């Protein structure tokens, strides 16, 4: 599912970023440009980021 329509960022993109070590919205935004345009995706992006980090920590 798309999280950021403006930049075409999906949930899968966020999960991949977390697997590469991203652990904050600020860093995610630097890498993917998420929430840098209109900002409407910020809340959902935070939720997906938290879910991805929780999922990633279970795999270690």
Steps between C-alpha positions, in 0.01 A plus 500: 500500500618851427592707804617813316321566173708812425824300490367152421621345829341172603487304823748259341744787443481591869557139609805483272635825645465362853689186396780733385513665843258793476330555836351849497260697283769763451745247354224330300412838353863563404522167321156481337371861498190379686294778661715768336234629261149548641547314831164319486676164530698580816272328753458188290873493422578509874262212562649288222852588614421382854344179370802437278744556786301264726493238226871542431595461867307171515709361211833560675 
